Amino acid sequence: MPEVTYERIGAAAVLTIDRPDRRNAVNGPTADLLGEGFHRFEADDEARALVLTGAGGVAFCAGADLKDIESLGPRLSSADGPMGFTRRTPSKPTIAAIDGWCLAGGLELALWCDLRIATTTSTFGLPERRWGVPLIDGGTQRLPRVVGLGRALEMILTGRMVGVEEAREIGLVNEIVDHGKALERSLELAETLAGFPQETMLADRHAAIAGLGLRLDEGLALEANAGPELLRIAQQGAARFAGGEGRGGVGV
């Protein structure tokens, strides 16, 4: 059995780490398969969103497999990133379906995603602090962008565990669902995103991500650059709204 599976479900591509005996920890071969899955998603025009999850219901991903850490060595300088694709920016929405432990490099994988749906049994943290393993899959850059620098530094420096309710309070988690329901809810959300006009949604997503590190005037210019190209689509959408579509949540 492959340790990473790629499956199309509706408009979503579901990428599953399937190593429940290792709490879905990632070694070199697993990272290679994750990278392949990411590039497959990017090449699939019909896959409108990627859902990343872990098998077994106990852990989303416990990070790098410390019992096989040497297998990740060749990937340290990879353009894709040690954990498979963490140095790439996806061109389409991504959702982490989290059920259970989401630790170390596993949390970095979740932070790579645009949205995070977690179950009531989920726990988050960066415990690699305890044994001197650095964050090398984007955690030092993405965590402050998601929860703010002060809360991010607390998690990075102390390595303490964060429960799911606190994770939602600080913005680390977008939504909490019952145990075993994270994938189901993520697929529902993926279908919702797939149902929106794609050109404008993707343009807005790109502007939000690419503009984060820019000065306000630069970010506004980036946003404005997409305007003329998308004007026709916006006019069509406005006409549909004027005709009643989307009002009061109808059609969403």
Phi, psi and omega in degrees: 000133176293148182273357171222131179244148177237124183220137173268123176233107185061230181275358185256148165259126181253118180251115188242125171280119187243068175227058187298334178292340177247023184053035178059029173293151188253126170251186184302308179300322178295317178299321178300317180292323176298317178299318178297319179296319178299312181293328176294318177299313181299327183277349184264101182295337181277345177274107187272342179208151176252129173251121180255130183210177178233147183277155169103340177076006179253326182214138167290302174191131181269010178100204178291145178282101185291344175279351179221036187297331182295335180290343177273349183310310181298344182267356185300326180257011182292143175293337180278330182110150183303322184270012173123311184204016190289349176259010176255151174249117182292152181269354183226163183300148180226143184227131173264123175260104192251125178224101180104212185293133176226091194233151171051235179299336175294321175293324177296324174296318179295321179293333177297333182281155178290319185230152181228117176254124185231153178270169181297342182264009186274146178223143185236150177175168179238065186289352178299342175306327186290332182240020169077024177266128182280163172276117184229014179240035173093359184298321181292339181262321185276323183299314176298328179290333182272314188246357184094153187296317184298311180292324179296316180296324177300313180293318183291318186280324185264333183070016184288155179280143180239122178287168188291325179294315176296321179301321177290321182299324183267001177090005179288326179245137179274328185204143177248133179230171179294157177306133179087359185251003185295317181293316180302312180294321179296322177292322175299316180294320178299320178294323176298313179297321181294336182279348178279156171303120191289321186300313182287321179298315181292325177294317178295319178299313180299316182297320180295318182285310184290332183275354187299322182265007182265160168296158184303317182294325178291319178295320178295323177294321177299315178298317183292331183299332180279346186301303184301320181296328185258005184300317182299316180296320179296320179297320178296317179295321179296322179295321178294320179296318179299332178276001175112348183288135175086352181285141180061025179087355180291130180088003180254000000 
